[in-house]
Amino acid sequence: MPQQKQSFEKHAQWTPIYHFVASPLVLLYTIYQITQFVKAPSAPAAWSTVFAIGVMATVWSARIMALTVQNRVIRLEMRLRLRELLSADLAKRIPELTTRQLIALRFAGDAELPSLVERTLKGEFTSGKAIKAAVKDWQSDYLRA
């Protein structure tokens, strides 16, 4: 099945098993357990509530860990890509770019990337969203967590 073309307006990644199954079910179960404990406090209800909160924390922690690893890989990938594309003077300034800026810059094509990096380092953009909005040659990223 072909991937839907990405753009600034439509590039959010949804992971169905996480966003539409695991996370909502665990959240609903936790709310249910808290409600049961409030209605009829008891040691078993308390332990069920603690367990539900633990499962919820585990599911959300797994997502955060996956995104953290993804961001580290993107940071590395972009630093390598920038070393190849930037002038020597600009390449020396790569460490000044934040992880959020590197993540936003990854959507830019090779031809426009040097100018976007220069504009970013000058402080022209206030957020990753602003950097993404400035991208003209959008490069889709389908391999995300």
C-alpha positions, 0 to 999 in steps of 0.5 A: 500500500503506497504511503500518503505524500507528506507535507508540512500540513500533513506529516504527523505520524500515527502508530495505530497500535499505540495511539488507538489501542494500547494507550486508550485502553490503558487510560480507560482501565486506569480511570475505571480502577481509580473510580472503583477505588474512590467508590469502595476503598479497599486494599485490593482496589488500591493495589488494582489502582496502583497496578493500573497506574504502573501499566499506564506508566509502562506504556507511555514510557515505552513510547517516550523511549522509542521517540528518544532513540529516534531523536538521537538517530535523527540528530546523528543522521543530520549531523552527518548530512550537514557535514557533507552539504555545508561550507566549512565555516557553516559546518563548524557551527553544527554543534550550535543547532539544537536537537529540535532544530535538527529534527525540523531541518531533516525535512528539507531537501539538500539544495535548500538545507544550507540556507535554512541552517544559516537562517536557523543559526541567525535566529530567524526561526523561533521553533521547529514548526517555523523551520518546517514551514519554511521548507520548500522541497519537502522530503518525506520521512516514513520511517518514524516511531 
